[in-house]
C-alpha cells in the first residue's frame, strides 16, 4: 500500500483502498502473527482443536456462535463477523478485536459448562464513546482496553459471581466485577482484579 500524489491510499495494483480495507488487511496480518493466549494442547491434538465461542450483543441483538480458531490458527472469516458484532454500537465503528480476549471468553464458557451464549454489553468502544461514558459515569478508564479491542463486558444471568471466579481462575488478564450491574469485564492486559 502507498499514497498517490493526491494522498489517497492505493494498493500495489493502483486501486483505491478504503479505510475498512486497510483495517481488514491489518487484521489479517495481526491474526496471522498473533500468538494464542492459551495453547491448544499436545501437538497432534492442537493441529485440529476447534475453539468455539457463543455470544449475543445485548444492544443490537446480533450474535455469533461458532469456531473462531482451529489449533493455533485464528480464522479471519470468523473475525470479520466477530468484529462487526462487537463494534461500538453507539457509533457503528468496527475495530479488530484482540483474538486473545475471545480465547478468554471461550475458556470461561467451557469451564462454566455454559449451554447458552454470553450476553455482551460492550466489546470495542471508540475513543469518542469512551470519553462520553467518562463524562456521564464513574469507573470508565480514560485509556480503556475497550478502545483497543482488548476487552469485553460479559453477562450470564444469575451467575455473575461464578463468571468472575472463573475468569479470575484463568489468570489471563484483567477481571472487573460489577455485581450491581450484573456483569464482568475481561481484558488482555496485566493480571489484576477490581
N, C-alpha and C positions, 0 to 999 in steps of 0.2 A: 504494500500500500504506500502511496506517496501523494503529495499535494501538487495539483497542477498550478499553472501560472495565476489562476484566479483564487487559489487557496482551497479548492474543492478536493475532497478525498477521492482518490481513484485507486482501483485495483491494478494489478500488474498488466492487465489487458486493456486498460484505459477506461473501463466502465466506472460510472459514478457509484460511490458507496454511501449508503445511508447509515445513520448512527446505529440502527439496530443490526446492520451487517457487521459493523466494527465490533459491537458487543458480542454478536454470535461467534465471530472468529476468535475474539478474546476468550470467550467461554470455552470454545473447543480446545484452544491451547491450554487453558487452565485445567480443563478436565483431563487432557492428555498427560499433563505433568503433575497433576495432583496425587499426592500420596494419601491413601485412605487413613483415617484416624484409627481404625481397627483392622488388623489383618484378617483375612478370611479363614485362616487355619492352615492345616497341613497342605503342602504343595499340590498334591493330587486333587484334594477336595477344593482348594482355593481357586483352581482354574475354572470351576463351573458353579461355585456357590452363588446363588442369586440373592441379592439383598433387596428387600421389599419395604415399602412404607405406604401407609394409608392415612390420608387426612382430608378434611374439607375445611374451606375457609369460611369462618363464621360470618364475614361481612359480604361475601359475594355469592356464597352457596356453591362455588366451584370445588371440584375435588380431584384428587389423584389417588389411585390405588394400583400399585404395580411395582415392577422391578426398575430400579434406577442404577444398579451396579451389578456386574457379574464378575465374580472373583475380585480382583483389584482394579478392574476397569469400570469407570463411570460411563454411562450411556448418554451421549449428547442429546439424542432424541427425547429421552425422558426429561432431561433438564430443561429443554425448551418449554415443555408443558409445565414443569415444576416452577420455573422462573416466572412464567406468566401467572400462574395461580397465586404465587407468593409475592406478587407485585405490591407496590404501595397502592392500596385500593382507593385512597383519597385522591391521588394524582394520576393514577393509571400507569405510572412509570415502573417498568420491569428492570431488574438488575440481576446479574448472575449470582445465584446463591452458592455459598461455600458448600461443596459436597459433604464436607465433614459434619456439618450441622444436620444433614439428612442421615448420616451414619448414626449420630447420637439419637435422633428420633426413632430410627429403625431399631436400634438396640433396646431402647426403652420399651417400644411396642412389643418386641419379642420377650423381654424379661418380665413384663407385666402380663404376658399372655392375652393381650387385647384382641378381641374379635371385631371391635368397632374402630372406626377411624378416629384419630385425634381431631379435635376442633382447633384450628389455628386462628389465633386472634391477630397476630402480626408476624410477618416474615420480613421482607425488605421494607425499609422506611426511608423515604427520600430526606435529604437534609432539610428541605422546606417543611415537610410534615413533622420531622423531629423537632425543629425549632418551634413550630406551632404548639406541639404537645408539651414542650418545656414551659411555654408561657401559661398554659391552662391547667397544668397538673404537676404534682410533685413526683419525684422518683424517676424522671426521664433523664438519662445520661446525656450530657452535651455531645459526647463523642460515641454515641451508641453503636454497639455491634450491629444493630439492625441496618444502619446506613451503609454497611459493607457487605450485606447479605450473609452475615455470620451468626444470626440469631433467629430464634423462633419463640413465640409465646404460645404455649400449648395448654389445652384443657381436656380433661377426661372427667365427665360429670360424676360427682360424688367420690372421686378418687384423687383429689389434689395432693393430699399428703403422701400417698403411695407413689404418685407421679414424681414428686420432689425427691423422695427417698431413693427411688430407682435411678433417677438422673444423677444424684449425688454419688451413688454406689459405682457409677461408671468412671468417675474421676477423669472426665474428658473435657472439662471446660467450666464455664460459669453456670451456676444454677441459682435463680432467684425465685423465691417462694412468696406468692401473693394470695394468701388464704381468703381474704375478704373479697377479692375479685375472682377467686377460683381458678387461677392459672399458674403455670410455672414457666419461667424464662429459662431457655438453654442457649448457650453460645459456645463458640470455639476458642474463646480467649483462655487466659490462665485459669487454673483450677481455683475456684473461690465460691463462696456461698453468701447469700444475704436473705 
